[in-house]
């Protein structure tokens, strides 16, 4: 679902929310904190706050007439 992840009425309020979120994570001794699919502005604020940005890559297989995925694999050459 697209949309904001840090629900706040302004950039300053979003920054305060992010600071609080990071403080709670530190105080709770969490091993990690993930915010999935932030908006561009949110991602930039998170990066500026020291969080790492995740860049994903997806590969999609398109069936070119194979009866099964195993048939596709059997057609591959070792090289």
mmCIF file of the N, C-alpha and C atoms, coordinates in Angstrom:
data_MODEL
# 
_entry.id   MODEL 
# 
loop_
_atom_site.group_PDB 
_atom_site.id 
_atom_site.type_symbol 
_atom_site.label_atom_id 
_atom_site.label_alt_id 
_atom_site.label_comp_id 
_atom_site.label_asym_id 
_atom_site.label_entity_id 
_atom_site.label_seq_id 
_atom_site.pdbx_PDB_ins_code 
_atom_site.Cartn_x 
_atom_site.Cartn_y 
_atom_site.Cartn_z 
_atom_site.occupancy 
_atom_site.B_iso_or_equiv 
_atom_site.pdbx_formal_charge 
_atom_site.auth_seq_id 
_atom_site.auth_comp_id 
_atom_site.auth_asym_id 
_atom_site.auth_atom_id 
_atom_site.pdbx_PDB_model_num 
ATOM 1   N N  . UNK A 1 1  ? 0.848  -1.168  0.000   1.00 0.00 ? 1  UNK A N  1 
ATOM 2   C CA . UNK A 1 1  ? 0.000  0.000   0.000   1.00 0.00 ? 1  UNK A CA 1 
ATOM 3   C C  . UNK A 1 1  ? 0.893  1.229   0.000   1.00 0.00 ? 1  UNK A C  1 
ATOM 4   N N  . UNK A 1 2  ? 0.647  2.108   -0.940  1.00 0.00 ? 2  UNK A N  1 
ATOM 5   C CA . UNK A 1 2  ? 1.440  3.330   -1.017  1.00 0.00 ? 2  UNK A CA 1 
ATOM 6   C C  . UNK A 1 2  ? 0.963  4.334   0.022   1.00 0.00 ? 2  UNK A C  1 
ATOM 7   N N  . UNK A 1 3  ? 1.868  5.198   0.441   1.00 0.00 ? 3  UNK A N  1 
ATOM 8   C CA . UNK A 1 3  ? 1.504  6.246   1.379   1.00 0.00 ? 3  UNK A CA 1 
ATOM 9   C C  . UNK A 1 3  ? 2.580  6.457   2.412   1.00 0.00 ? 3  UNK A C  1 
ATOM 10  N N  . UNK A 1 4  ? 2.354  7.463   3.219   1.00 0.00 ? 4  UNK A N  1 
ATOM 11  C CA . UNK A 1 4  ? 3.327  7.830   4.252   1.00 0.00 ? 4  UNK A CA 1 
ATOM 12  C C  . UNK A 1 4  ? 3.436  6.730   5.300   1.00 0.00 ? 4  UNK A C  1 
ATOM 13  N N  . UNK A 1 5  ? 4.630  6.575   5.837   1.00 0.00 ? 5  UNK A N  1 
ATOM 14  C CA . UNK A 1 5  ? 4.870  5.621   6.914   1.00 0.00 ? 5  UNK A CA 1 
ATOM 15  C C  . UNK A 1 5  ? 5.001  6.335   8.253   1.00 0.00 ? 5  UNK A C  1 
ATOM 16  N N  . UNK A 1 6  ? 5.491  7.561   8.207   1.00 0.00 ? 6  UNK A N  1 
ATOM 17  C CA . UNK A 1 6  ? 5.595  8.385   9.412   1.00 0.00 ? 6  UNK A CA 1 
ATOM 18  C C  . UNK A 1 6  ? 4.476  9.431   9.333   1.00 0.00 ? 6  UNK A C  1 
ATOM 19  N N  . UNK A 1 7  ? 3.370  9.127   9.972   1.00 0.00 ? 7  UNK A N  1 
ATOM 20  C CA . UNK A 1 7  ? 2.176  9.964   9.848   1.00 0.00 ? 7  UNK A CA 1 
ATOM 21  C C  . UNK A 1 7  ? 2.316  11.215  10.712  1.00 0.00 ? 7  UNK A C  1 
ATOM 22  N N  . UNK A 1 8  ? 2.588  12.331  10.051  1.00 0.00 ? 8  UNK A N  1 
ATOM 23  C CA . UNK A 1 8  ? 2.764  13.607  10.737  1.00 0.00 ? 8  UNK A CA 1 
ATOM 24  C C  . UNK A 1 8  ? 2.325  14.721  9.790   1.00 0.00 ? 8  UNK A C  1 
ATOM 25  N N  . UNK A 1 9  ? 1.974  15.850  10.359  1.00 0.00 ? 9  UNK A N  1 
ATOM 26  C CA . UNK A 1 9  ? 1.431  16.951  9.553   1.00 0.00 ? 9  UNK A CA 1 
ATOM 27  C C  . UNK A 1 9  ? 2.494  17.853  8.923   1.00 0.00 ? 9  UNK A C  1 
ATOM 28  N N  . UNK A 1 10 ? 3.749  17.678  9.288   1.00 0.00 ? 10 UNK A N  1 
ATOM 29  C CA . UNK A 1 10 ? 4.811  18.521  8.719   1.00 0.00 ? 10 UNK A CA 1 
ATOM 30  C C  . UNK A 1 10 ? 6.141  17.777  8.770   1.00 0.00 ? 10 UNK A C  1 
ATOM 31  N N  . UNK A 1 11 ? 7.118  18.331  8.060   1.00 0.00 ? 11 UNK A N  1 
ATOM 32  C CA . UNK A 1 11 ? 8.456  17.732  8.060   1.00 0.00 ? 11 UNK A CA 1 
ATOM 33  C C  . UNK A 1 11 ? 9.070  17.784  9.456   1.00 0.00 ? 11 UNK A C  1 
ATOM 34  N N  . UNK A 1 12 ? 8.819  18.865  10.192  1.00 0.00 ? 12 UNK A N  1 
ATOM 35  C CA . UNK A 1 12 ? 9.354  18.971  11.561  1.00 0.00 ? 12 UNK A CA 1 
ATOM 36  C C  . UNK A 1 12 ? 8.728  17.928  12.477  1.00 0.00 ? 12 UNK A C  1 
ATOM 37  N N  . UNK A 1 13 ? 7.429  17.729  12.341  1.00 0.00 ? 13 UNK A N  1 
ATOM 38  C CA . UNK A 1 13 ? 6.741  16.716  13.153  1.00 0.00 ? 13 UNK A CA 1 
ATOM 39  C C  . UNK A 1 13 ? 7.225  15.322  12.773  1.00 0.00 ? 13 UNK A C  1 
ATOM 40  N N  . UNK A 1 14 ? 7.476  15.110  11.474  1.00 0.00 ? 14 UNK A N  1 
ATOM 41  C CA . UNK A 1 14 ? 7.999  13.822  11.011  1.00 0.00 ? 14 UNK A CA 1 
ATOM 42  C C  . UNK A 1 14 ? 9.391  13.580  11.589  1.00 0.00 ? 14 UNK A C  1 
ATOM 43  N N  . UNK A 1 15 ? 10.212 14.628  11.645  1.00 0.00 ? 15 UNK A N  1 
ATOM 44  C CA . UNK A 1 15 ? 11.557 14.504  12.209  1.00 0.00 ? 15 UNK A CA 1 
ATOM 45  C C  . UNK A 1 15 ? 11.482 14.162  13.696  1.00 0.00 ? 15 UNK A C  1 
ATOM 46  N N  . UNK A 1 16 ? 10.563 14.791  14.427  1.00 0.00 ? 16 UNK A N  1 
ATOM 47  C CA . UNK A 1 16 ? 10.398 14.487  15.854  1.00 0.00 ? 16 UNK A CA 1 
ATOM 48  C C  . UNK A 1 16 ? 9.924  13.055  16.044  1.00 0.00 ? 16 UNK A C  1 
ATOM 49  N N  . UNK A 1 17 ? 9.007  12.611  15.197  1.00 0.00 ? 17 UNK A N  1 
ATOM 50  C CA . UNK A 1 17 ? 8.520  11.234  15.267  1.00 0.00 ? 17 UNK A CA 1 
ATOM 51  C C  . UNK A 1 17 ? 9.651  10.248  14.999  1.00 0.00 ? 17 UNK A C  1 
ATOM 52  N N  . UNK A 1 18 ? 10.475 10.547  13.997  1.00 0.00 ? 18 UNK A N  1 
ATOM 53  C CA . UNK A 1 18 ? 11.604 9.679   13.662  1.00 0.00 ? 18 UNK A CA 1 
ATOM 54  C C  . UNK A 1 18 ? 12.615 9.648   14.812  1.00 0.00 ? 18 UNK A C  1 
ATOM 55  N N  . UNK A 1 19 ? 12.909 10.800  15.406  1.00 0.00 ? 19 UNK A N  1 
ATOM 56  C CA . UNK A 1 19 ? 13.829 10.842  16.549  1.00 0.00 ? 19 UNK A CA 1 
ATOM 57  C C  . UNK A 1 19 ? 13.306 9.976   17.696  1.00 0.00 ? 19 UNK A C  1 
ATOM 58  N N  . UNK A 1 20 ? 12.010 10.073  17.951  1.00 0.00 ? 20 UNK A N  1 
ATOM 59  C CA . UNK A 1 20 ? 11.403 9.274   19.022  1.00 0.00 ? 20 UNK A CA 1 
ATOM 60  C C  . UNK A 1 20 ? 11.451 7.793   18.694  1.00 0.00 ? 20 UNK A C  1 
ATOM 61  N N  . UNK A 1 21 ? 11.161 7.461   17.459  1.00 0.00 ? 21 UNK A N  1 
ATOM 62  C CA . UNK A 1 21 ? 11.201 6.065   17.018  1.00 0.00 ? 21 UNK A CA 1 
ATOM 63  C C  . UNK A 1 21 ? 12.596 5.470   17.205  1.00 0.00 ? 21 UNK A C  1 
ATOM 64  N N  . UNK A 1 22 ? 13.619 6.208   16.811  1.00 0.00 ? 22 UNK A N  1 
ATOM 65  C CA . UNK A 1 22 ? 14.992 5.737   16.962  1.00 0.00 ? 22 UNK A CA 1 
ATOM 66  C C  . UNK A 1 22 ? 15.392 5.640   18.440  1.00 0.00 ? 22 UNK A C  1 
ATOM 67  N N  . UNK A 1 23 ? 14.935 6.593   19.253  1.00 0.00 ? 23 UNK A N  1 
ATOM 68  C CA . UNK A 1 23 ? 15.246 6.552   20.684  1.00 0.00 ? 23 UNK A CA 1 
ATOM 69  C C  . UNK A 1 23 ? 14.610 5.333   21.343  1.00 0.00 ? 23 UNK A C  1 
ATOM 70  N N  . UNK A 1 24 ? 13.370 5.038   21.007  1.00 0.00 ? 24 UNK A N  1 
ATOM 71  C CA . UNK A 1 24 ? 12.686 3.862   21.572  1.00 0.00 ? 24 UNK A CA 1 
ATOM 72  C C  . UNK A 1 24 ? 13.402 2.588   21.139  1.00 0.00 ? 24 UNK A C  1 
ATOM 73  N N  . UNK A 1 25 ? 13.830 2.529   19.869  1.00 0.00 ? 25 UNK A N  1 
ATOM 74  C CA . UNK A 1 25 ? 14.550 1.345   19.384  1.00 0.00 ? 25 UNK A CA 1 
ATOM 75  C C  . UNK A 1 25 ? 15.859 1.152   20.157  1.00 0.00 ? 25 UNK A C  1 
ATOM 76  N N  . UNK A 1 26 ? 16.581 2.256   20.403  1.00 0.00 ? 26 UNK A N  1 
ATOM 77  C CA . UNK A 1 26 ? 17.840 2.155   21.168  1.00 0.00 ? 26 UNK A CA 1 
ATOM 78  C C  . UNK A 1 26 ? 17.577 1.733   22.614  1.00 0.00 ? 26 UNK A C  1 
ATOM 79  N N  . UNK A 1 27 ? 16.602 2.374   23.239  1.00 0.00 ? 27 UNK A N  1 
ATOM 80  C CA . UNK A 1 27 ? 16.284 2.055   24.640  1.00 0.00 ? 27 UNK A CA 1 
ATOM 81  C C  . UNK A 1 27 ? 15.807 0.613   24.793  1.00 0.00 ? 27 UNK A C  1 
ATOM 82  N N  . UNK A 1 28 ? 15.125 0.108   23.786  1.00 0.00 ? 28 UNK A N  1 
ATOM 83  C CA . UNK A 1 28 ? 14.626 -1.271  23.822  1.00 0.00 ? 28 UNK A CA 1 
ATOM 84  C C  . UNK A 1 28 ? 15.693 -2.272  23.410  1.00 0.00 ? 28 UNK A C  1 
ATOM 85  N N  . UNK A 1 29 ? 16.869 -1.756  23.021  1.00 0.00 ? 29 UNK A N  1 
ATOM 86  C CA . UNK A 1 29 ? 17.988 -2.582  22.571  1.00 0.00 ? 29 UNK A CA 1 
ATOM 87  C C  . UNK A 1 29 ? 17.580 -3.508  21.425  1.00 0.00 ? 29 UNK A C  1 
ATOM 88  N N  . UNK A 1 30 ? 16.809 -2.950  20.493  1.00 0.00 ? 30 UNK A N  1 
ATOM 89  C CA . UNK A 1 30 ? 16.412 -3.723  19.315  1.00 0.00 ? 30 UNK A CA 1 
ATOM 90  C C  . UNK A 1 30 ? 17.625 -3.955  18.419  1.00 0.00 ? 30 UNK A C  1 
ATOM 91  N N  . UNK A 1 31 ? 17.671 -5.094  17.778  1.00 0.00 ? 31 UNK A N  1 
ATOM 92  C CA . UNK A 1 31 ? 18.792 -5.387  16.884  1.00 0.00 ? 31 UNK A CA 1 
ATOM 93  C C  . UNK A 1 31 ? 18.621 -4.698  15.534  1.00 0.00 ? 31 UNK A C  1 
ATOM 94  N N  . UNK A 1 32 ? 17.388 -4.344  15.192  1.00 0.00 ? 32 UNK A N  1 
ATOM 95  C CA . UNK A 1 32 ? 17.162 -3.644  13.930  1.00 0.00 ? 32 UNK A CA 1 
ATOM 96  C C  . UNK A 1 32 ? 15.794 -2.967  13.948  1.00 0.00 ? 32 UNK A C  1 
ATOM 97  N N  . UNK A 1 33 ? 15.628 -2.036  13.046  1.00 0.00 ? 33 UNK A N  1 
ATOM 98  C CA . UNK A 1 33 ? 14.381 -1.302  12.883  1.00 0.00 ? 33 UNK A CA 1 
ATOM 99  C C  . UNK A 1 33 ? 14.155 -1.153  11.385  1.00 0.00 ? 33 UNK A C  1 
ATOM 100 N N  . UNK A 1 34 ? 13.015 -1.568  10.904  1.00 0.00 ? 34 UNK A N  1 
ATOM 101 C CA . UNK A 1 34 ? 12.731 -1.526  9.473   1.00 0.00 ? 34 UNK A CA 1 
ATOM 102 C C  . UNK A 1 34 ? 11.502 -0.680  9.203   1.00 0.00 ? 34 UNK A C  1 
ATOM 103 N N  . UNK A 1 35 ? 11.589 0.186   8.216   1.00 0.00 ? 35 UNK A N  1 
ATOM 104 C CA . UNK A 1 35 ? 10.444 0.944   7.719   1.00 0.00 ? 35 UNK A CA 1 
ATOM 105 C C  . UNK A 1 35 ? 10.356 0.602   6.240   1.00 0.00 ? 35 UNK A C  1 
ATOM 106 N N  . UNK A 1 36 ? 9.343  -0.159  5.869   1.00 0.00 ? 36 UNK A N  1 
ATOM 107 C CA . UNK A 1 36 ? 9.228  -0.629  4.492   1.00 0.00 ? 36 UNK A CA 1 
ATOM 108 C C  . UNK A 1 36 ? 8.481  0.364   3.614   1.00 0.00 ? 36 UNK A C  1 
ATOM 109 N N  . UNK A 1 37 ? 8.998  0.592   2.435   1.00 0.00 ? 37 UNK A N  1 
ATOM 110 C CA . UNK A 1 37 ? 8.386  1.415   1.397   1.00 0.00 ? 37 UNK A CA 1 
ATOM 111 C C  . UNK A 1 37 ? 8.049  2.837   1.844   1.00 0.00 ? 37 UNK A C  1 
ATOM 112 N N  . UNK A 1 38 ? 9.027  3.548   2.424   1.00 0.00 ? 38 UNK A N  1 
ATOM 113 C CA . UNK A 1 38 ? 8.756  4.944   2.790   1.00 0.00 ? 38 UNK A CA 1 
ATOM 114 C C  . UNK A 1 38 ? 8.650  5.806   1.535   1.00 0.00 ? 38 UNK A C  1 
ATOM 115 N N  . UNK A 1 39 ? 8.040  6.971   1.683   1.00 0.00 ? 39 UNK A N  1 
ATOM 116 C CA . UNK A 1 39 ? 8.008  7.919   0.573   1.00 0.00 ? 39 UNK A CA 1 
ATOM 117 C C  . UNK A 1 39 ? 9.434  8.443   0.355   1.00 0.00 ? 39 UNK A C  1 
ATOM 118 N N  . UNK A 1 40 ? 9.653  9.119   -0.737  1.00 0.00 ? 40 UNK A N  1 
ATOM 119 C CA . UNK A 1 40 ? 10.979 9.668   -1.046  1.00 0.00 ? 40 UNK A CA 1 
ATOM 120 C C  . UNK A 1 40 ? 11.433 10.634  0.048   1.00 0.00 ? 40 UNK A C  1 
ATOM 121 N N  . UNK A 1 41 ? 10.535 11.522  0.493   1.00 0.00 ? 41 UNK A N  1 
ATOM 122 C CA . UNK A 1 41 ? 10.885 12.484  1.547   1.00 0.00 ? 41 UNK A CA 1 
ATOM 123 C C  . UNK A 1 41 ? 11.206 11.779  2.858   1.00 0.00 ? 41 UNK A C  1 
ATOM 124 N N  . UNK A 1 42 ? 10.407 10.770  3.209   1.00 0.00 ? 42 UNK A N  1 
ATOM 125 C CA . UNK A 1 42 ? 10.661 10.025  4.436   1.00 0.00 ? 42 UNK A CA 1 
ATOM 126 C C  . UNK A 1 42 ? 11.996 9.294   4.362   1.00 0.00 ? 42 UNK A C  1 
ATOM 127 N N  . UNK A 1 43 ? 12.274 8.680   3.218   1.00 0.00 ? 43 UNK A N  1 
ATOM 128 C CA . UNK A 1 43 ? 13.532 7.952   3.052   1.00 0.00 ? 43 UNK A CA 1 
ATOM 129 C C  . UNK A 1 43 ? 14.714 8.897   3.215   1.00 0.00 ? 43 UNK A C  1 
ATOM 130 N N  . UNK A 1 44 ? 14.608 10.092  2.681   1.00 0.00 ? 44 UNK A N  1 
ATOM 131 C CA . UNK A 1 44 ? 15.692 11.061  2.808   1.00 0.00 ? 44 UNK A CA 1 
ATOM 132 C C  . UNK A 1 44 ? 15.874 11.480  4.267   1.00 0.00 ? 44 UNK A C  1 
ATOM 133 N N  . UNK A 1 45 ? 14.770 11.691  4.976   1.00 0.00 ? 45 UNK A N  1 
ATOM 134 C CA . UNK A 1 45 ? 14.873 12.035  6.401   1.00 0.00 ? 45 UNK A CA 1 
ATOM 135 C C  . UNK A 1 45 ? 15.502 10.891  7.184   1.00 0.00 ? 45 UNK A C  1 
ATOM 136 N N  . UNK A 1 46 ? 15.136 9.671   6.866   1.00 0.00 ? 46 UNK A N  1 
ATOM 137 C CA . UNK A 1 46 ? 15.697 8.513   7.563   1.00 0.00 ? 46 UNK A CA 1 
ATOM 138 C C  . UNK A 1 46 ? 17.193 8.378   7.274   1.00 0.00 ? 46 UNK A C  1 
ATOM 139 N N  . UNK A 1 47 ? 17.578 8.597   6.011   1.00 0.00 ? 47 UNK A N  1 
ATOM 140 C CA . UNK A 1 47 ? 18.996 8.550   5.660   1.00 0.00 ? 47 UNK A CA 1 
ATOM 141 C C  . UNK A 1 47 ? 19.759 9.620   6.422   1.00 0.00 ? 47 UNK A C  1 
ATOM 142 N N  . UNK A 1 48 ? 19.204 10.829  6.484   1.00 0.00 ? 48 UNK A N  1 
ATOM 143 C CA . UNK A 1 48 ? 19.855 11.933  7.192   1.00 0.00 ? 48 UNK A CA 1 
ATOM 144 C C  . UNK A 1 48 ? 19.972 11.645  8.691   1.00 0.00 ? 48 UNK A C  1 
ATOM 145 N N  . UNK A 1 49 ? 19.058 10.821  9.219   1.00 0.00 ? 49 UNK A N  1 
ATOM 146 C CA . UNK A 1 49 ? 19.087 10.456  10.641  1.00 0.00 ? 49 UNK A CA 1 
ATOM 147 C C  . UNK A 1 49 ? 20.039 9.292   10.910  1.00 0.00 ? 49 UNK A C  1 
ATOM 148 N N  . UNK A 1 50 ? 20.698 8.787   9.863   1.00 0.00 ? 50 UNK A N  1 
ATOM 149 C CA . UNK A 1 50 ? 21.676 7.721   10.038  1.00 0.00 ? 50 UNK A CA 1 
ATOM 150 C C  . UNK A 1 50 ? 21.176 6.332   9.708   1.00 0.00 ? 50 UNK A C  1 
ATOM 151 N N  . UNK A 1 51 ? 19.947 6.221   9.243   1.00 0.00 ? 51 UNK A N  1 
ATOM 152 C CA . UNK A 1 51 ? 19.430 4.907   8.874   1.00 0.00 ? 51 UNK A CA 1 
ATOM 153 C C  . UNK A 1 51 ? 19.950 4.525   7.486   1.00 0.00 ? 51 UNK A C  1 
ATOM 154 N N  . UNK A 1 52 ? 20.077 3.235   7.252   1.00 0.00 ? 52 UNK A N  1 
ATOM 155 C CA . UNK A 1 52 ? 20.511 2.743   5.948   1.00 0.00 ? 52 UNK A CA 1 
ATOM 156 C C  . UNK A 1 52 ? 19.299 2.531   5.058   1.00 0.00 ? 52 UNK A C  1 
ATOM 157 N N  . UNK A 1 53 ? 19.452 2.844   3.788   1.00 0.00 ? 53 UNK A N  1 
ATOM 158 C CA . UNK A 1 53 ? 18.366 2.635   2.835   1.00 0.00 ? 53 UNK A CA 1 
ATOM 159 C C  . UNK A 1 53 ? 18.542 1.292   2.148   1.00 0.00 ? 53 UNK A C  1 
ATOM 160 N N  . UNK A 1 54 ? 17.458 0.612   1.973   1.00 0.00 ? 54 UNK A N  1 
ATOM 161 C CA . UNK A 1 54 ? 17.468 -0.690  1.309   1.00 0.00 ? 54 UNK A CA 1 
ATOM 162 C C  . UNK A 1 54 ? 17.065 -0.490  -0.149  1.00 0.00 ? 54 UNK A C  1 
ATOM 163 N N  . UNK A 1 55 ? 17.826 -1.096  -1.028  1.00 0.00 ? 55 UNK A N  1 
ATOM 164 C CA . UNK A 1 55 ? 17.517 -1.045  -2.451  1.00 0.00 ? 55 UNK A CA 1 
ATOM 165 C C  . UNK A 1 55 ? 17.266 -2.469  -2.908  1.00 0.00 ? 55 UNK A C  1 
ATOM 166 N N  . UNK A 1 56 ? 16.067 -2.745  -3.348  1.00 0.00 ? 56 UNK A N  1 
ATOM 167 C CA . UNK A 1 56 ? 15.703 -4.100  -3.744  1.00 0.00 ? 56 UNK A CA 1 
ATOM 168 C C  . UNK A 1 56 ? 15.783 -4.311  -5.252  1.00 0.00 ? 56 UNK A C  1 
ATOM 169 N N  . UNK A 1 57 ? 16.026 -5.544  -5.620  1.00 0.00 ? 57 UNK A N  1 
ATOM 170 C CA . UNK A 1 57 ? 16.046 -5.945  -7.026  1.00 0.00 ? 57 UNK A CA 1 
ATOM 171 C C  . UNK A 1 57 ? 15.177 -7.182  -7.150  1.00 0.00 ? 57 UNK A C  1 
ATOM 172 N N  . UNK A 1 58 ? 14.335 -7.204  -8.145  1.00 0.00 ? 58 UNK A N  1 
ATOM 173 C CA . UNK A 1 58 ? 13.480 -8.363  -8.372  1.00 0.00 ? 58 UNK A CA 1 
ATOM 174 C C  . UNK A 1 58 ? 13.743 -8.924  -9.765  1.00 0.00 ? 58 UNK A C  1 
ATOM 175 N N  . UNK A 1 59 ? 13.681 -10.236 -9.871  1.00 0.00 ? 59 UNK A N  1 
ATOM 176 C CA . UNK A 1 59 ? 13.804 -10.910 -11.147 1.00 0.00 ? 59 UNK A CA 1 
ATOM 177 C C  . UNK A 1 59 ? 12.498 -11.656 -11.392 1.00 0.00 ? 59 UNK A C  1 
ATOM 178 N N  . UNK A 1 60 ? 11.956 -11.517 -12.567 1.00 0.00 ? 60 UNK A N  1 
ATOM 179 C CA . UNK A 1 60 ? 10.686 -12.162 -12.900 1.00 0.00 ? 60 UNK A CA 1 
ATOM 180 C C  . UNK A 1 60 ? 10.917 -13.153 -14.037 1.00 0.00 ? 60 UNK A C  1 
ATOM 181 N N  . UNK A 1 61 ? 10.446 -14.374 -13.845 1.00 0.00 ? 61 UNK A N  1 
ATOM 182 C CA . UNK A 1 61 ? 10.564 -15.410 -14.859 1.00 0.00 ? 61 UNK A CA 1 
ATOM 183 C C  . UNK A 1 61 ? 9.306  -15.402 -15.706 1.00 0.00 ? 61 UNK A C  1 
ATOM 184 N N  . UNK A 1 62 ? 9.482  -15.396 -17.026 1.00 0.00 ? 62 UNK A N  1 
ATOM 185 C CA . UNK A 1 62 ? 8.351  -15.459 -17.952 1.00 0.00 ? 62 UNK A CA 1 
ATOM 186 C C  . UNK A 1 62 ? 8.409  -16.796 -18.676 1.00 0.00 ? 62 UNK A C  1 
ATOM 187 N N  . UNK A 1 63 ? 7.331  -17.519 -18.652 1.00 0.00 ? 63 UNK A N  1 
ATOM 188 C CA . UNK A 1 63 ? 7.256  -18.834 -19.276 1.00 0.00 ? 63 UNK A CA 1 
ATOM 189 C C  . UNK A 1 63 ? 7.146  -18.671 -20.789 1.00 0.00 ? 63 UNK A C  1 
ATOM 190 N N  . UNK A 1 64 ? 8.141  -19.187 -21.501 1.00 0.00 ? 64 UNK A N  1 
ATOM 191 C CA . UNK A 1 64 ? 8.168  -19.110 -22.968 1.00 0.00 ? 64 UNK A CA 1 
ATOM 192 C C  . UNK A 1 64 ? 7.686  -20.430 -23.573 1.00 0.00 ? 64 UNK A C  1 
ATOM 193 N N  . UNK A 1 65 ? 6.647  -21.022 -22.987 1.00 0.00 ? 65 UNK A N  1 
ATOM 194 C CA . UNK A 1 65 ? 6.083  -22.242 -23.538 1.00 0.00 ? 65 UNK A CA 1 
ATOM 195 C C  . UNK A 1 65 ? 6.533  -23.525 -22.872 1.00 0.00 ? 65 UNK A C  1 
ATOM 196 N N  . UNK A 1 66 ? 7.263  -23.440 -21.766 1.00 0.00 ? 66 UNK A N  1 
ATOM 197 C CA . UNK A 1 66 ? 7.694  -24.639 -21.049 1.00 0.00 ? 66 UNK A CA 1 
ATOM 198 C C  . UNK A 1 66 ? 6.503  -25.235 -20.304 1.00 0.00 ? 66 UNK A C  1 
ATOM 199 N N  . UNK A 1 67 ? 6.477  -26.577 -20.205 1.00 0.00 ? 67 UNK A N  1 
ATOM 200 C CA . UNK A 1 67 ? 5.399  -27.255 -19.496 1.00 0.00 ? 67 UNK A CA 1 
ATOM 201 C C  . UNK A 1 67 ? 5.472  -27.041 -17.993 1.00 0.00 ? 67 UNK A C  1 
ATOM 202 N N  . UNK A 1 68 ? 6.688  -26.811 -17.485 1.00 0.00 ? 68 UNK A N  1 
ATOM 203 C CA . UNK A 1 68 ? 6.885  -26.591 -16.051 1.00 0.00 ? 68 UNK A CA 1 
ATOM 204 C C  . UNK A 1 68 ? 8.206  -25.854 -15.858 1.00 0.00 ? 68 UNK A C  1 
ATOM 205 N N  . UNK A 1 69 ? 8.422  -25.414 -14.647 1.00 0.00 ? 69 UNK A N  1 
ATOM 206 C CA . UNK A 1 69 ? 9.688  -24.743 -14.339 1.00 0.00 ? 69 UNK A CA 1 
ATOM 207 C C  . UNK A 1 69 ? 10.843 -25.735 -14.446 1.00 0.00 ? 69 UNK A C  1 
ATOM 208 N N  . UNK A 1 70 ? 10.593 -26.988 -14.093 1.00 0.00 ? 70 UNK A N  1 
ATOM 209 C CA . UNK A 1 70 ? 11.626 -28.020 -14.239 1.00 0.00 ? 70 UNK A CA 1 
ATOM 210 C C  . UNK A 1 70 ? 12.021 -28.194 -15.702 1.00 0.00 ? 70 UNK A C  1 
ATOM 211 N N  . UNK A 1 71 ? 11.050 -28.110 -16.628 1.00 0.00 ? 71 UNK A N  1 
ATOM 212 C CA . UNK A 1 71 ? 11.364 -28.176 -18.062 1.00 0.00 ? 71 UNK A CA 1 
ATOM 213 C C  . UNK A 1 71 ? 12.266 -27.014 -18.466 1.00 0.00 ? 71 UNK A C  1 
ATOM 214 N N  . UNK A 1 72 ? 11.987 -25.842 -17.936 1.00 0.00 ? 72 UNK A N  1 
ATOM 215 C CA . UNK A 1 72 ? 12.829 -24.679 -18.207 1.00 0.00 ? 72 UNK A CA 1 
ATOM 216 C C  . UNK A 1 72 ? 14.255 -24.929 -17.707 1.00 0.00 ? 72 UNK A C  1 
ATOM 217 N N  . UNK A 1 73 ? 14.384 -25.415 -16.464 1.00 0.00 ? 73 UNK A N  1 
ATOM 218 C CA . UNK A 1 73 ? 15.709 -25.684 -15.908 1.00 0.00 ? 73 UNK A CA 1 
ATOM 219 C C  . UNK A 1 73 ? 16.470 -26.727 -16.729 1.00 0.00 ? 73 UNK A C  1 
ATOM 220 N N  . UNK A 1 74 ? 15.757 -27.731 -17.214 1.00 0.00 ? 74 UNK A N  1 
ATOM 221 C CA . UNK A 1 74 ? 16.399 -28.791 -18.017 1.00 0.00 ? 74 UNK A CA 1 
ATOM 222 C C  . UNK A 1 74 ? 16.930 -28.239 -19.329 1.00 0.00 ? 74 UNK A C  1 
ATOM 223 N N  . UNK A 1 75 ? 16.363 -27.145 -19.834 1.00 0.00 ? 75 UNK A N  1 
ATOM 224 C CA . UNK A 1 75 ? 16.790 -26.578 -21.097 1.00 0.00 ? 75 UNK A CA 1 
ATOM 225 C C  . UNK A 1 75 ? 18.046 -25.720 -20.948 1.00 0.00 ? 75 UNK A C  1 
ATOM 226 N N  . UNK A 1 76 ? 18.439 -25.385 -19.742 1.00 0.00 ? 76 UNK A N  1 
ATOM 227 C CA . UNK A 1 76 ? 19.626 -24.543 -19.513 1.00 0.00 ? 76 UNK A CA 1 
ATOM 228 C C  . UNK A 1 76 ? 20.902 -25.342 -19.756 1.00 0.00 ? 76 UNK A C  1 
ATOM 229 N N  . UNK A 1 77 ? 21.906 -24.648 -20.274 1.00 0.00 ? 77 UNK A N  1 
ATOM 230 C CA . UNK A 1 77 ? 23.214 -25.260 -20.453 1.00 0.00 ? 77 UNK A CA 1 
ATOM 231 C C  . UNK A 1 77 ? 24.091 -24.889 -19.267 1.00 0.00 ? 77 UNK A C  1 
ATOM 232 N N  . UNK A 1 78 ? 25.086 -25.697 -18.996 1.00 0.00 ? 78 UNK A N  1 
ATOM 233 C CA . UNK A 1 78 ? 25.938 -25.477 -17.823 1.00 0.00 ? 78 UNK A CA 1 
ATOM 234 C C  . UNK A 1 78 ? 26.629 -24.132 -17.870 1.00 0.00 ? 78 UNK A C  1 
ATOM 235 N N  . UNK A 1 79 ? 27.035 -23.661 -19.039 1.00 0.00 ? 79 UNK A N  1 
ATOM 236 C CA . UNK A 1 79 ? 27.730 -22.387 -19.154 1.00 0.00 ? 79 UNK A CA 1 
ATOM 237 C C  . UNK A 1 79 ? 26.836 -21.281 -18.675 1.00 0.00 ? 79 UNK A C  1 
# 
